Amino acid sequence: MGAVLVTYRGIIASIFEASREYYELGNMTLRSLLDSVANRHGYDLRKLVKDNPMYFVVVDGKLVDLDKDPEMELPDACRVDIMTGVAGGERQV
């Protein structure tokens, strides 16, 4: 079983008082990872990202659409970035 690195950027890092954490789960999907983050911090990131276009989830450098890919399997040693947009633009998936 491998670990997944989760990094938090922007306001999320401030809320969680962490810039990165490691998670170890068997048969990890994006949904199970975000559930684990929510359990650890008491904050539903799936809802936050789905309800607010300023928040993004990026897996190994690729933007993820939580509506289309919640059961996406996460490979061992991948990196998941959870961040807010900096300024301007529009999320395109």
Contacts in CASP RR format, 6 or more apart in sequence:
PFRMAT RR
TARGET T0000
AUTHOR 0000-0000-0000
METHOD contacts of the structure
MODEL  1
MGAVLVTYRGIIASIFEASREYYELGNMTLRSLLDSVANRHGYDLRKLVK
DNPMYFVVVDGKLVDLDKDPEMELPDACRVDIMTGVAGGERQV
1 24 0 8 1.000
1 25 0 8 1.000
1 26 0 8 1.000
1 76 0 8 1.000
2 24 0 8 1.000
2 76 0 8 1.000
2 77 0 8 1.000
3 22 0 8 1.000
3 23 0 8 1.000
3 24 0 8 1.000
3 76 0 8 1.000
3 77 0 8 1.000
4 22 0 8 1.000
4 23 0 8 1.000
4 24 0 8 1.000
4 25 0 8 1.000
4 28 0 8 1.000
4 33 0 8 1.000
4 74 0 8 1.000
4 76 0 8 1.000
4 77 0 8 1.000
4 78 0 8 1.000
4 79 0 8 1.000
4 80 0 8 1.000
5 20 0 8 1.000
5 21 0 8 1.000
5 22 0 8 1.000
5 77 0 8 1.000
5 78 0 8 1.000
5 79 0 8 1.000
5 80 0 8 1.000
6 20 0 8 1.000
6 21 0 8 1.000
6 22 0 8 1.000
6 23 0 8 1.000
6 33 0 8 1.000
6 37 0 8 1.000
6 79 0 8 1.000
6 80 0 8 1.000
6 81 0 8 1.000
6 82 0 8 1.000
7 19 0 8 1.000
7 20 0 8 1.000
7 79 0 8 1.000
7 80 0 8 1.000
7 81 0 8 1.000
7 82 0 8 1.000
7 83 0 8 1.000
8 16 0 8 1.000
8 18 0 8 1.000
8 19 0 8 1.000
8 20 0 8 1.000
8 21 0 8 1.000
8 82 0 8 1.000
8 83 0 8 1.000
9 19 0 8 1.000
9 81 0 8 1.000
9 82 0 8 1.000
9 83 0 8 1.000
9 84 0 8 1.000
10 83 0 8 1.000
10 84 0 8 1.000
11 84 0 8 1.000
12 45 0 8 1.000
12 55 0 8 1.000
12 82 0 8 1.000
12 83 0 8 1.000
12 84 0 8 1.000
13 19 0 8 1.000
15 41 0 8 1.000
15 43 0 8 1.000
16 41 0 8 1.000
16 43 0 8 1.000
21 37 0 8 1.000
21 40 0 8 1.000
23 33 0 8 1.000
23 36 0 8 1.000
23 37 0 8 1.000
25 32 0 8 1.000
25 33 0 8 1.000
25 36 0 8 1.000
27 73 0 8 1.000
28 73 0 8 1.000
28 74 0 8 1.000
29 70 0 8 1.000
29 71 0 8 1.000
29 72 0 8 1.000
29 73 0 8 1.000
29 74 0 8 1.000
30 57 0 8 1.000
30 59 0 8 1.000
30 64 0 8 1.000
30 66 0 8 1.000
30 69 0 8 1.000
30 70 0 8 1.000
30 71 0 8 1.000
30 72 0 8 1.000
30 74 0 8 1.000
30 80 0 8 1.000
31 46 0 8 1.000
31 70 0 8 1.000
31 71 0 8 1.000
33 74 0 8 1.000
33 80 0 8 1.000
34 45 0 8 1.000
34 46 0 8 1.000
34 57 0 8 1.000
35 46 0 8 1.000
37 43 0 8 1.000
37 45 0 8 1.000
37 82 0 8 1.000
38 44 0 8 1.000
38 45 0 8 1.000
38 46 0 8 1.000
45 55 0 8 1.000
45 57 0 8 1.000
45 82 0 8 1.000
46 66 0 8 1.000
46 70 0 8 1.000
48 55 0 8 1.000
49 55 0 8 1.000
49 56 0 8 1.000
49 57 0 8 1.000
49 66 0 8 1.000
49 82 0 8 1.000
50 66 0 8 1.000
50 67 0 8 1.000
53 90 0 8 1.000
53 91 0 8 1.000
54 84 0 8 1.000
54 85 0 8 1.000
55 82 0 8 1.000
55 83 0 8 1.000
55 84 0 8 1.000
55 85 0 8 1.000
56 63 0 8 1.000
56 81 0 8 1.000
56 82 0 8 1.000
56 83 0 8 1.000
56 84 0 8 1.000
56 85 0 8 1.000
56 91 0 8 1.000
57 63 0 8 1.000
57 64 0 8 1.000
57 66 0 8 1.000
57 80 0 8 1.000
57 81 0 8 1.000
57 82 0 8 1.000
58 64 0 8 1.000
58 80 0 8 1.000
58 81 0 8 1.000
58 82 0 8 1.000
58 83 0 8 1.000
59 72 0 8 1.000
59 74 0 8 1.000
59 78 0 8 1.000
59 79 0 8 1.000
59 80 0 8 1.000
60 75 0 8 1.000
60 78 0 8 1.000
60 79 0 8 1.000
61 79 0 8 1.000
61 81 0 8 1.000
63 91 0 8 1.000
63 92 0 8 1.000
63 93 0 8 1.000
64 72 0 8 1.000
64 93 0 8 1.000
65 93 0 8 1.000
68 93 0 8 1.000
74 80 0 8 1.000
END
